[in-house]
Amino acid sequence: MNVFTLKELEKTLASVASIHAMQVKDTLQAMQDENLIRVEKIGSGNWYWCFMSDAKKGKENILNKLKAEESGITTAIAETERQIEEEMAKREDDDENLLDGNGMDRKALLEVHGLLLKETEALDKELACYSDNDPAELQRKVVEAKRLKDSAIRWTDNIESMESYIGTLTSDRNQTAELMLAACGDEYVFGEGLKDL
């Protein structure tokens, strides 16, 4: 056991452990927090030391904790493997009794299941081909077309109202027609107004 003061450690650690003198206090505090060293305030200074037996006891405690953890994990693994073996044996017994003894085992049932999934997918694709004649789909399209037509009529009325308002502001038919032509593009016919739907 060696005992050191802070000043001695600041001088020694810089050369031995490549620790900068400004970091010695932080390093010592970290070591003290981990119970690697002991410190006592004697007079106006702090004295630092450690017992070799403390380090040995610390390592033994860590080793004992790890051994206990290892035995717990080993026990859990053995229990899980036992449960897996029981479940596999149970499944093998269940394979023999599937579907009231019709002779199909798990493997055969999985193959049938895969075939049925493929057949369902093919039937869904075929059904999608006939969706154009589906009454519900036709009704949805009729409702959507009516909604779009009502929307077009509403906006046509709005544009014609805007044309009338611009006409009252400018009092010039040609200027109004040019503004409407610029705003509506090909949908506006000079002298006639908006094209019919």
KOLPATOR-694487 format. One record per residue: x, y, z of N, C-alpha, C in turn; residue number from 1; residue in one letter. Coordinates in Angstrom, 2 decimals, padded with zeros to 5 digits. Layout:
N
+---------+---------+---------+---------+---------+---------+---------+---------+---------+-----+----+
|    n.c1 |    n.c2 |    n.c3 |   ca.c1 |   ca.c2 |   ca.c3 |    c.c1 |    c.c2 |    c.c3 |   i | aa |
+---------+---------+---------+---------+---------+---------+---------+---------+---------+-----+----+
|       X |       Y |       Z |       X |       Y |       Z |       X |       Y |       Z | NUM |  A |
...
+---------+---------+---------+---------+---------+---------+---------+---------+---------+-----+----+
//
This chain:
197
+---------+---------+---------+---------+---------+---------+---------+---------+---------+-----+----+
|    n.c1 |    n.c2 |    n.c3 |   ca.c1 |   ca.c2 |   ca.c3 |    c.c1 |    c.c2 |    c.c3 |   i | aa |
+---------+---------+---------+---------+---------+---------+---------+---------+---------+-----+----+
|  000.85 | -001.17 |  000.00 |  000.00 |  000.00 |  000.00 |  000.89 |  001.23 |  000.00 |   1 |  M |
|  000.61 |  002.14 | -000.93 |  001.29 |  003.43 | -000.97 |  000.27 |  004.53 | -000.74 |   2 |  N |
|  000.71 |  005.61 | -000.10 | -000.16 |  006.74 |  000.19 |  000.41 |  007.95 | -000.52 |   3 |  V |
| -000.47 |  008.72 | -001.20 | -000.03 |  009.88 | -001.98 | -000.90 |  011.08 | -001.65 |   4 |  F |
| -000.30 |  012.26 | -001.81 | -001.07 |  013.51 | -001.72 | -001.46 |  013.90 | -003.14 |   5 |  T |
| -002.33 |  014.90 | -003.24 | -002.79 |  015.35 | -004.56 | -001.63 |  015.90 | -005.37 |   6 |  L |
| -000.75 |  016.67 | -004.74 |  000.39 |  017.26 | -005.46 |  001.32 |  016.18 | -005.98 |   7 |  K |
|  001.56 |  015.15 | -005.17 |  002.42 |  014.06 | -005.62 |  001.80 |  013.34 | -006.83 |   8 |  E |
|  000.50 |  013.13 | -006.77 | -000.18 |  012.46 | -007.88 | -000.16 |  013.31 | -009.14 |   9 |  L |
| -000.33 |  014.62 | -009.00 | -000.30 |  015.50 | -010.18 |  001.06 |  015.42 | -010.88 |  10 |  E |
|  002.14 |  015.30 | -010.10 |  003.47 |  015.20 | -010.70 |  003.70 |  013.81 | -011.29 |  11 |  K |
|  003.31 |  012.78 | -010.55 |  003.61 |  011.41 | -010.94 |  002.75 |  010.93 | -012.12 |  12 |  T |
|  001.46 |  011.20 | -012.07 |  000.55 |  010.67 | -013.10 |  000.80 |  011.27 | -014.48 |  13 |  L |
|  001.32 |  012.49 | -014.53 |  001.60 |  013.10 | -015.83 |  002.64 |  012.29 | -016.60 |  14 |  A |
|  003.64 |  011.78 | -015.90 |  004.70 |  011.03 | -016.59 |  004.37 |  009.54 | -016.70 |  15 |  S |
|  003.75 |  008.97 | -015.66 |  003.52 |  007.53 | -015.64 |  002.30 |  007.13 | -016.48 |  16 |  V |
|  001.18 |  007.83 | -016.30 | -000.07 |  007.43 | -016.96 | -000.50 |  008.36 | -018.08 |  17 |  A |
|  000.32 |  009.34 | -018.42 |  000.02 |  010.32 | -019.47 | -001.29 |  011.05 | -019.20 |  18 |  S |
| -001.52 |  011.38 | -017.94 | -002.70 |  012.16 | -017.57 | -002.25 |  013.58 | -017.31 |  19 |  I |
| -002.88 |  014.52 | -017.98 | -002.53 |  015.93 | -017.82 | -002.82 |  016.36 | -016.39 |  20 |  H |
| -001.99 |  017.25 | -015.84 | -002.12 |  017.68 | -014.45 | -003.49 |  018.28 | -014.17 |  21 |  A |
| -004.13 |  018.91 | -015.18 | -005.44 |  019.53 | -014.97 | -006.55 |  018.47 | -014.86 |  22 |  M |
| -006.28 |  017.26 | -015.35 | -007.30 |  016.21 | -015.34 | -007.13 |  015.24 | -014.17 |  23 |  Q |
| -006.13 |  015.43 | -013.36 | -005.86 |  014.49 | -012.27 | -007.02 |  014.45 | -011.29 |  24 |  V |
| -007.55 |  015.63 | -010.90 | -008.66 |  015.66 | -009.93 | -009.87 |  014.91 | -010.47 |  25 |  K |
| -010.21 |  015.13 | -011.75 | -011.36 |  014.44 | -012.34 | -011.14 |  012.93 | -012.37 |  26 |  D |
| -009.93 |  012.52 | -012.72 | -009.61 |  011.10 | -012.78 | -009.68 |  010.47 | -011.39 |  27 |  T |
| -009.15 |  011.16 | -010.40 | -009.20 |  010.65 | -009.03 | -010.63 |  010.55 | -008.53 |  28 |  L |
| -011.46 |  011.55 | -008.87 | -012.87 |  011.52 | -008.44 | -013.60 |  010.35 | -009.09 |  29 |  Q |
| -013.32 |  010.10 | -010.37 | -013.95 |  008.97 | -011.06 | -013.52 |  007.65 | -010.43 |  30 |  A |
| -012.24 |  007.53 | -010.09 | -011.75 |  006.31 | -009.45 | -012.36 |  006.14 | -008.07 |  31 |  M |
| -012.54 |  007.25 | -007.36 | -013.15 |  007.19 | -006.03 | -014.62 |  006.78 | -006.14 |  32 |  Q |
| -015.33 |  007.28 | -007.17 | -016.74 |  006.92 | -007.36 | -016.90 |  005.43 | -007.66 |  33 |  D |
| -015.90 |  004.83 | -008.30 | -015.94 |  003.40 | -008.62 | -015.32 |  002.54 | -007.52 |  34 |  E |
| -014.98 |  003.15 | -006.39 | -014.39 |  002.47 | -005.23 | -013.08 |  001.77 | -005.57 |  35 |  N |
| -012.30 |  002.37 | -006.48 | -010.99 |  001.82 | -006.80 | -009.91 |  002.37 | -005.88 |  36 |  L |
| -010.13 |  003.55 | -005.33 | -009.18 |  004.15 | -004.38 | -009.96 |  004.69 | -003.19 |  37 |  I |
| -009.21 |  004.98 | -002.12 | -009.80 |  005.59 | -000.93 | -009.16 |  006.96 | -000.74 |  38 |  R |
| -009.91 |  007.86 | -000.11 | -009.39 |  009.20 |  000.14 | -009.78 |  009.62 |  001.56 |  39 |  V |
| -008.86 |  010.28 |  002.21 | -009.12 |  010.84 |  003.54 | -008.57 |  012.25 |  003.59 |  40 |  E |
| -009.30 |  013.12 |  004.24 | -008.82 |  014.49 |  004.42 | -008.11 |  014.53 |  005.77 |  41 |  K |
| -006.82 |  014.75 |  005.70 | -006.01 |  014.83 |  006.91 | -005.39 |  016.21 |  006.93 |  42 |  I |
| -005.78 |  017.00 |  007.90 | -005.28 |  018.37 |  007.96 | -005.87 |  019.17 |  006.82 |  43 |  G |
| -005.02 |  019.81 |  006.04 | -005.50 |  020.63 |  004.93 | -005.41 |  019.91 |  003.59 |  44 |  S |
| -004.92 |  018.69 |  003.58 | -004.75 |  017.99 |  002.31 | -005.49 |  016.67 |  002.26 |  45 |  G |
| -005.66 |  016.18 |  001.06 | -006.29 |  014.88 |  000.84 | -005.20 |  013.84 |  000.60 |  46 |  N |
| -005.39 |  012.67 |  001.20 | -004.45 |  011.57 |  001.04 | -005.17 |  010.43 |  000.31 |  47 |  W |
| -004.52 |  009.89 | -000.72 | -005.12 |  008.86 | -001.56 | -004.34 |  007.57 | -001.41 |  48 |  Y |
| -005.07 |  006.44 | -001.32 | -004.43 |  005.14 | -001.26 | -005.45 |  004.07 | -001.66 |  49 |  W |
| -004.95 |  002.85 | -001.84 | -005.84 |  001.70 | -002.06 | -005.17 |  000.46 | -001.51 |  50 |  C |
| -005.99 | -000.45 | -001.02 | -005.51 | -001.73 | -000.52 | -005.59 | -002.74 | -001.66 |  51 |  F |
| -004.59 | -003.57 | -001.78 | -004.60 | -004.60 | -002.81 | -005.76 | -005.57 | -002.58 |  52 |  M |
| -006.10 | -005.82 | -001.32 | -007.19 | -006.75 | -001.02 | -008.53 | -006.19 | -001.50 |  53 |  S |
| -008.70 | -004.85 | -001.48 | -009.95 | -004.25 | -001.98 | -010.13 | -004.52 | -003.47 |  54 |  D |
| -009.06 | -004.39 | -004.22 | -009.14 | -004.64 | -005.66 | -009.46 | -006.11 | -005.91 |  55 |  A |
| -008.81 | -006.99 | -005.13 | -009.06 | -008.42 | -005.30 | -010.50 | -008.77 | -004.94 |  56 |  K |
| -011.02 | -008.19 | -003.85 | -012.40 | -008.45 | -003.46 | -013.38 | -007.93 | -004.51 |  57 |  K |
| -013.09 | -006.77 | -005.08 | -013.96 | -006.21 | -006.12 | -014.03 | -007.13 | -007.33 |  58 |  G |
| -012.86 | -007.64 | -007.76 | -012.84 | -008.55 | -008.91 | -013.56 | -009.86 | -008.59 |  59 |  K |
| -013.38 | -010.36 | -007.35 | -014.07 | -011.59 | -006.97 | -015.58 | -011.39 | -006.95 |  60 |  E |
| -016.04 | -010.22 | -006.46 | -017.49 | -009.94 | -006.45 | -018.05 | -009.91 | -007.88 |  61 |  N |
| -017.33 | -009.26 | -008.78 | -017.78 | -009.20 | -010.18 | -017.82 | -010.60 | -010.77 |  62 |  I |
| -016.78 | -011.41 | -010.49 | -016.73 | -012.77 | -011.00 | -017.90 | -013.60 | -010.47 |  63 |  L |
| -018.20 | -013.46 | -009.16 | -019.31 | -014.22 | -008.57 | -020.65 | -013.81 | -009.19 |  64 |  N |
| -020.84 | -012.50 | -009.43 | -022.08 | -012.03 | -010.06 | -022.22 | -012.60 | -011.46 |  65 |  K |
| -021.12 | -012.61 | -012.21 | -021.16 | -013.14 | -013.57 | -021.44 | -014.64 | -013.58 |  66 |  L |
| -020.86 | -015.37 | -012.61 | -021.12 | -016.81 | -012.54 | -022.58 | -017.07 | -012.20 |  67 |  K |
| -023.15 | -016.28 | -011.28 | -024.56 | -016.45 | -010.93 | -025.45 | -016.15 | -012.14 |  68 |  A |
| -025.10 | -015.10 | -012.87 | -025.87 | -014.75 | -014.07 | -025.77 | -015.86 | -015.12 |  69 |  E |
| -024.55 | -016.41 | -015.26 | -024.36 | -017.50 | -016.23 | -025.20 | -018.71 | -015.86 |  70 |  E |
| -025.23 | -019.08 | -014.58 | -026.02 | -020.25 | -014.18 | -027.51 | -019.99 | -014.38 |  71 |  S |
| -027.97 | -018.75 | -014.14 | -029.37 | -018.42 | -014.38 | -029.73 | -018.52 | -015.86 |  72 |  G |
| -028.84 | -018.04 | -016.70 | -029.08 | -018.10 | -018.15 | -029.05 | -019.55 | -018.63 |  73 |  I |
| -028.11 | -020.34 | -018.11 | -028.03 | -021.75 | -018.50 | -029.31 | -022.49 | -018.11 |  74 |  T |
| -029.82 | -022.20 | -016.91 | -031.07 | -022.82 | -016.46 | -032.23 | -022.42 | -017.36 |  75 |  T |
| -032.29 | -021.13 | -017.72 | -033.37 | -020.64 | -018.59 | -033.29 | -021.30 | -019.97 |  76 |  A |
| -032.08 | -021.46 | -020.50 | -031.90 | -022.11 | -021.80 | -032.37 | -023.56 | -021.74 |  77 |  I |
| -031.98 | -024.26 | -020.68 | -032.37 | -025.67 | -020.54 | -033.90 | -025.78 | -020.45 |  78 |  A |
| -034.53 | -024.90 | -019.70 | -035.99 | -024.91 | -019.56 | -036.67 | -024.64 | -020.90 |  79 |  E |
| -036.15 | -023.68 | -021.65 | -036.72 | -023.34 | -022.96 | -036.56 | -024.51 | -023.93 |  80 |  T |
| -035.39 | -025.16 | -023.93 | -035.18 | -026.31 | -024.80 | -036.13 | -027.45 | -024.44 |  81 |  E |
| -036.37 | -027.65 | -023.14 | -037.30 | -028.69 | -022.70 | -038.71 | -028.38 | -023.19 |  82 |  R |
| -039.12 | -027.11 | -023.10 | -040.46 | -026.72 | -023.57 | -040.58 | -026.91 | -025.08 |  83 |  Q |
| -039.52 | -026.60 | -025.81 | -039.54 | -026.78 | -027.27 | -039.70 | -028.27 | -027.61 |  84 |  I |
| -038.95 | -029.12 | -026.91 | -039.06 | -030.56 | -027.17 | -040.46 | -031.07 | -026.86 |  85 |  E |
| -041.05 | -030.60 | -025.76 | -042.42 | -031.01 | -025.42 | -043.40 | -030.57 | -026.50 |  86 |  E |
| -043.25 | -029.34 | -026.96 | -044.16 | -028.80 | -027.98 | -044.01 | -029.56 | -029.29 |  87 |  E |
| -042.77 | -029.89 | -029.67 | -042.56 | -030.64 | -030.91 | -043.18 | -032.04 | -030.80 |  88 |  M |
| -043.03 | -032.68 | -029.64 | -043.63 | -034.00 | -029.45 | -045.16 | -033.90 | -029.50 |  89 |  A |
| -045.70 | -032.85 | -028.92 | -047.14 | -032.63 | -028.94 | -047.63 | -032.42 | -030.37 |  90 |  K |
| -046.88 | -031.67 | -031.16 | -047.27 | -031.43 | -032.55 | -047.24 | -032.73 | -033.36 |  91 |  R |
| -046.24 | -033.57 | -033.10 | -046.18 | -034.84 | -033.81 | -047.39 | -035.70 | -033.47 |  92 |  E |
| -047.80 | -035.68 | -032.19 | -049.00 | -036.43 | -031.80 | -050.24 | -035.84 | -032.45 |  93 |  D |
| -050.30 | -034.51 | -032.53 | -051.45 | -033.84 | -033.14 | -051.53 | -034.11 | -034.63 |  94 |  D |
| -050.37 | -034.28 | -035.29 | -050.35 | -034.57 | -036.72 | -051.12 | -035.86 | -037.02 |  95 |  D |
| -051.03 | -036.81 | -036.12 | -051.68 | -038.10 | -036.34 | -053.19 | -037.99 | -036.20 |  96 |  E |
| -053.66 | -037.00 | -035.44 | -055.09 | -036.88 | -035.17 | -055.77 | -035.77 | -035.96 |  97 |  N |
| -055.09 | -035.17 | -036.92 | -055.65 | -034.04 | -037.67 | -056.85 | -034.47 | -038.50 |  98 |  L |
| -057.83 | -033.58 | -038.56 | -059.02 | -033.74 | -039.41 | -059.68 | -035.11 | -039.24 |  99 |  L |
| -059.85 | -035.50 | -038.01 | -060.58 | -036.72 | -037.67 | -060.04 | -037.96 | -038.37 | 100 |  D |
| -058.77 | -038.03 | -038.51 | -058.14 | -039.24 | -039.05 | -058.30 | -039.42 | -040.54 | 101 |  G |
| -058.30 | -038.34 | -041.32 | -058.43 | -038.50 | -042.77 | -057.10 | -038.81 | -043.44 | 102 |  N |
| -056.06 | -038.96 | -042.66 | -054.78 | -039.37 | -043.21 | -053.88 | -038.24 | -043.65 | 103 |  G |
| -054.27 | -036.99 | -043.45 | -053.44 | -035.85 | -043.86 | -052.59 | -035.39 | -042.68 | 104 |  M |
| -051.31 | -035.27 | -042.90 | -050.43 | -034.77 | -041.85 | -050.19 | -033.28 | -042.04 | 105 |  D |
| -049.38 | -032.71 | -041.19 | -049.13 | -031.27 | -041.20 | -048.54 | -030.82 | -042.54 | 106 |  R |
| -047.60 | -031.56 | -043.07 | -046.95 | -031.18 | -044.32 | -047.96 | -031.13 | -045.47 | 107 |  K |
| -048.82 | -032.14 | -045.53 | -049.84 | -032.17 | -046.59 | -050.81 | -031.01 | -046.44 | 108 |  A |
| -051.19 | -030.71 | -045.21 | -052.11 | -029.59 | -044.98 | -051.48 | -028.26 | -045.37 | 109 |  L |
| -050.18 | -028.10 | -045.11 | -049.51 | -026.86 | -045.51 | -049.46 | -026.73 | -047.03 | 110 |  L |
| -049.26 | -027.83 | -047.72 | -049.27 | -027.80 | -049.19 | -050.65 | -027.41 | -049.71 | 111 |  E |
| -051.70 | -028.00 | -049.13 | -053.07 | -027.66 | -049.54 | -053.35 | -026.20 | -049.26 | 112 |  V |
| -052.89 | -025.73 | -048.13 | -053.09 | -024.31 | -047.77 | -052.43 | -023.39 | -048.81 | 113 |  H |
| -051.21 | -023.72 | -049.22 | -050.52 | -022.91 | -050.23 | -051.27 | -022.91 | -051.55 | 114 |  G |
| -051.78 | -024.07 | -051.96 | -052.55 | -024.16 | -053.20 | -053.83 | -023.33 | -053.12 | 115 |  L |
| -054.48 | -023.38 | -051.98 | -055.71 | -022.60 | -051.81 | -055.44 | -021.10 | -051.84 | 116 |  L |
| -054.31 | -020.68 | -051.28 | -053.96 | -019.26 | -051.33 | -053.73 | -018.81 | -052.76 | 117 |  L |
| -053.03 | -019.63 | -053.55 | -052.80 | -019.29 | -054.96 | -054.12 | -019.22 | -055.73 | 118 |  K |
| -055.02 | -020.16 | -055.47 | -056.32 | -020.16 | -056.15 | -057.13 | -018.93 | -055.77 | 119 |  E |
| -057.09 | -018.54 | -054.50 | -057.79 | -017.33 | -054.06 | -057.25 | -016.10 | -054.75 | 120 |  T |
| -055.93 | -016.03 | -054.88 | -055.31 | -014.89 | -055.57 | -055.75 | -014.83 | -057.03 | 121 |  E |
| -055.80 | -015.97 | -057.70 | -056.22 | -016.02 | -059.10 | -057.68 | -015.60 | -059.23 | 122 |  A |
| -058.53 | -016.04 | -058.31 | -059.94 | -015.66 | -058.36 | -060.14 | -014.17 | -058.10 | 123 |  L |
| -059.32 | -013.61 | -057.21 | -059.39 | -012.16 | -056.96 | -059.03 | -011.37 | -058.21 | 124 |  D |
| -058.02 | -011.84 | -058.95 | -057.64 | -011.17 | -060.20 | -058.77 | -011.26 | -061.22 | 125 |  K |
| -059.40 | -012.43 | -061.32 | -060.51 | -012.61 | -062.26 | -061.69 | -011.72 | -061.88 | 126 |  E |
| -061.96 | -011.62 | -060.60 | -063.05 | -010.76 | -060.13 | -062.77 | -009.30 | -060.46 | 127 |  L |
| -061.51 | -008.89 | -060.37 | -061.15 | -007.50 | -060.70 | -061.43 | -007.21 | -062.18 | 128 |  A |
| -061.29 | -008.22 | -063.04 | -061.58 | -008.02 | -064.47 | -063.06 | -007.71 | -064.70 | 129 |  C |
| -063.93 | -008.23 | -063.87 | -065.37 | -008.02 | -064.03 | -065.89 | -006.82 | -063.25 | 130 |  Y |
| -065.00 | -006.04 | -062.66 | -065.45 | -004.92 | -061.83 | -066.15 | -003.84 | -062.65 | 131 |  S |
| -065.93 | -003.79 | -063.97 | -066.62 | -002.80 | -064.81 | -068.12 | -003.05 | -064.83 | 132 |  D |
| -068.56 | -004.28 | -064.64 | -069.99 | -004.62 | -064.65 | -070.58 | -004.73 | -063.25 | 133 |  N |
| -069.82 | -004.39 | -062.27 | -070.28 | -004.46 | -060.89 | -071.31 | -003.35 | -060.64 | 134 |  D |
| -072.53 | -003.68 | -060.19 | -073.56 | -002.65 | -059.97 | -073.12 | -001.59 | -058.96 | 135 |  P |
| -072.43 | -001.98 | -057.92 | -071.98 | -001.00 | -056.93 | -070.96 | -000.05 | -057.54 | 136 |  A |
| -070.06 | -000.60 | -058.37 | -069.05 |  000.24 | -059.03 | -069.70 |  001.17 | -060.04 | 137 |  E |
| -070.69 |  000.67 | -060.79 | -071.41 |  001.52 | -061.74 | -072.13 |  002.66 | -061.03 | 138 |  L |
| -072.77 |  002.34 | -059.90 | -073.48 |  003.38 | -059.13 | -072.49 |  004.42 | -058.62 | 139 |  Q |
| -071.33 |  003.98 | -058.17 | -070.32 |  004.92 | -057.69 | -069.87 |  005.84 | -058.82 | 140 |  R |
| -069.69 |  005.29 | -060.03 | -069.27 |  006.10 | -061.17 | -070.35 |  007.10 | -061.56 | 141 |  K |
| -071.64 |  006.70 | -061.50 | -072.74 |  007.62 | -061.81 | -072.76 |  008.78 | -060.83 | 142 |  V |
| -072.62 |  008.47 | -059.55 | -072.61 |  009.52 | -058.52 | -071.42 |  010.45 | -058.72 | 143 |  V |
| -070.26 |  009.88 | -059.03 | -069.06 |  010.70 | -059.24 | -069.23 |  011.60 | -060.46 | 144 |  E |
| -069.82 |  011.07 | -061.55 | -070.03 |  011.88 | -062.76 | -071.00 |  013.03 | -062.47 | 145 |  A |
| -072.05 |  012.76 | -061.70 | -073.02 |  013.82 | -061.36 | -072.34 |  014.90 | -060.52 | 146 |  K |
| -071.51 |  014.46 | -059.57 | -070.81 |  015.43 | -058.72 | -069.88 |  016.30 | -059.57 | 147 |  R |
| -069.17 |  015.68 | -060.50 | -068.25 |  016.45 | -061.35 | -069.01 |  017.41 | -062.27 | 148 |  L |
| -070.17 |  016.97 | -062.80 | -070.98 |  017.84 | -063.67 | -071.50 |  019.03 | -062.88 | 149 |  K |
| -072.01 |  018.78 | -061.66 | -072.49 |  019.88 | -060.81 | -071.37 |  020.86 | -060.50 | 150 |  D |
| -070.18 |  020.34 | -060.26 | -069.03 |  021.20 | -059.98 | -068.69 |  022.04 | -061.21 | 151 |  S |
| -068.73 |  021.43 | -062.41 | -068.42 |  022.18 | -063.63 | -069.45 |  023.27 | -063.87 | 152 |  A |
| -070.73 |  022.98 | -063.63 | -071.79 |  023.99 | -063.80 | -071.59 |  025.14 | -062.82 | 153 |  I |
| -071.25 |  024.80 | -061.57 | -071.03 |  025.84 | -060.55 | -069.88 |  026.76 | -060.97 | 154 |  R |
| -068.78 |  026.17 | -061.45 | -067.64 |  027.00 | -061.83 | -067.92 |  027.79 | -063.12 | 155 |  W |
| -068.71 |  027.22 | -064.00 | -069.11 |  027.97 | -065.19 | -069.92 |  029.20 | -064.79 | 156 |  T |
| -070.86 |  029.01 | -063.85 | -071.64 |  030.15 | -063.35 | -070.72 |  031.18 | -062.70 | 157 |  D |
| -069.74 |  030.72 | -061.94 | -068.82 |  031.66 | -061.28 | -068.02 |  032.46 | -062.32 | 158 |  N |
| -067.56 |  031.77 | -063.36 | -066.77 |  032.46 | -064.40 | -067.64 |  033.46 | -065.15 | 159 |  I |
| -068.88 |  033.09 | -065.46 | -069.77 |  034.02 | -066.14 | -070.11 |  035.21 | -065.26 | 160 |  E |
| -070.25 |  034.98 | -063.96 | -070.49 |  036.10 | -063.03 | -069.27 |  037.02 | -063.02 | 161 |  S |
| -068.06 |  036.43 | -063.03 | -066.84 |  037.23 | -063.05 | -066.76 |  038.02 | -064.36 | 162 |  M |
| -067.17 |  037.41 | -065.49 | -067.16 |  038.11 | -066.77 | -068.11 |  039.30 | -066.73 | 163 |  E |
| -069.27 |  039.12 | -066.15 | -070.24 |  040.21 | -066.04 | -069.69 |  041.33 | -065.15 | 164 |  S |
| -069.05 |  040.95 | -064.05 | -068.49 |  041.95 | -063.14 | -067.37 |  042.74 | -063.81 | 165 |  Y |
| -066.48 |  042.04 | -064.54 | -065.40 |  042.72 | -065.26 | -065.98 |  043.64 | -066.32 | 166 |  I |
| -067.07 |  043.21 | -066.98 | -067.72 |  044.04 | -067.99 | -068.25 |  045.33 | -067.41 | 167 |  G |
| -068.80 |  045.29 | -066.20 | -069.30 |  046.53 | -065.57 | -068.15 |  047.42 | -065.14 | 168 |  T |
| -067.01 |  046.83 | -064.78 | -065.86 |  047.65 | -064.36 | -065.21 |  048.34 | -065.56 | 169 |  L |
| -065.04 |  047.60 | -066.66 | -064.30 |  048.16 | -067.80 | -065.19 |  048.89 | -068.79 | 170 |  T |
| -066.44 |  048.51 | -068.87 | -067.39 |  049.09 | -069.82 | -066.89 |  048.96 | -071.26 | 171 |  S |
| -066.08 |  047.96 | -071.54 | -065.55 |  047.74 | -072.89 | -065.61 |  046.23 | -073.17 | 172 |  D |
| -066.43 |  045.84 | -074.16 | -066.62 |  044.42 | -074.47 | -065.34 |  043.76 | -074.96 | 173 |  R |
| -064.58 |  044.45 | -075.78 | -063.35 |  043.87 | -076.31 | -062.33 |  043.63 | -075.20 | 174 |  N |
| -062.19 |  044.60 | -074.30 | -061.24 |  044.45 | -073.20 | -061.68 |  043.30 | -072.28 | 175 |  Q |
| -062.97 |  043.20 | -072.01 | -063.50 |  042.11 | -071.19 | -063.24 |  040.76 | -071.86 | 176 |  T |
| -063.48 |  040.69 | -073.18 | -063.26 |  039.45 | -073.92 | -061.79 |  039.06 | -073.90 | 177 |  A |
| -060.88 |  040.03 | -074.02 | -059.44 |  039.74 | -073.98 | -059.03 |  039.21 | -072.61 | 178 |  E |
| -059.56 |  039.82 | -071.54 | -059.26 |  039.35 | -070.18 | -059.77 |  037.92 | -069.98 | 179 |  L |
| -060.98 |  037.64 | -070.44 | -061.54 |  036.31 | -070.29 | -060.78 |  035.28 | -071.12 | 180 |  M |
| -060.35 |  035.68 | -072.32 | -059.57 |  034.79 | -073.17 | -058.22 |  034.47 | -072.52 | 181 |  L |
| -057.61 |  035.49 | -071.90 | -056.33 |  035.27 | -071.21 | -056.52 |  034.35 | -070.00 | 182 |  A |
| -057.64 |  034.51 | -069.28 | -057.87 |  033.72 | -068.06 | -058.31 |  032.29 | -068.38 | 183 |  A |
| -059.16 |  032.10 | -069.38 | -059.76 |  030.79 | -069.64 | -059.08 |  030.02 | -070.75 | 184 |  C |
| -058.31 |  030.67 | -071.58 | -057.60 |  029.98 | -072.66 | -058.54 |  029.46 | -073.72 | 185 |  G |
| -058.36 |  028.19 | -074.13 | -059.13 |  027.59 | -075.22 | -060.60 |  027.38 | -074.88 | 186 |  D |
| -060.95 |  027.41 | -073.61 | -062.33 |  027.18 | -073.20 | -063.22 |  028.39 | -073.47 | 187 |  E |
| -062.62 |  029.53 | -073.79 | -063.40 |  030.75 | -074.03 | -063.37 |  031.06 | -075.52 | 188 |  Y |
| -064.56 |  031.29 | -076.09 | -064.69 |  031.65 | -077.51 | -065.02 |  033.13 | -077.58 | 189 |  V |
| -064.20 |  033.87 | -078.33 | -064.37 |  035.33 | -078.44 | -065.75 |  035.64 | -079.02 | 190 |  F |
| -066.52 |  036.44 | -078.32 | -067.83 |  036.87 | -078.76 | -068.96 |  035.94 | -078.35 | 191 |  G |
| -068.65 |  034.68 | -077.95 | -069.70 |  033.73 | -077.56 | -069.66 |  033.41 | -076.07 | 192 |  E |
| -068.49 |  033.47 | -075.46 | -068.35 |  033.12 | -074.05 | -067.72 |  031.74 | -073.91 | 193 |  G |
| -068.01 |  031.06 | -072.80 | -067.45 |  029.73 | -072.54 | -068.06 |  028.69 | -073.45 | 194 |  L |
| -067.26 |  027.68 | -073.81 | -067.76 |  026.57 | -074.62 | -068.76 |  025.76 | -073.80 | 195 |  K |
| -069.71 |  025.11 | -074.49 | -070.67 |  024.25 | -073.81 | -070.00 |  022.95 | -073.39 | 196 |  D |
| -070.55 |  022.35 | -072.34 | -070.02 |  021.07 | -071.84 | -070.40 |  019.94 | -072.76 | 197 |  L |
+---------+---------+---------+---------+---------+---------+---------+---------+---------+-----+----+
//
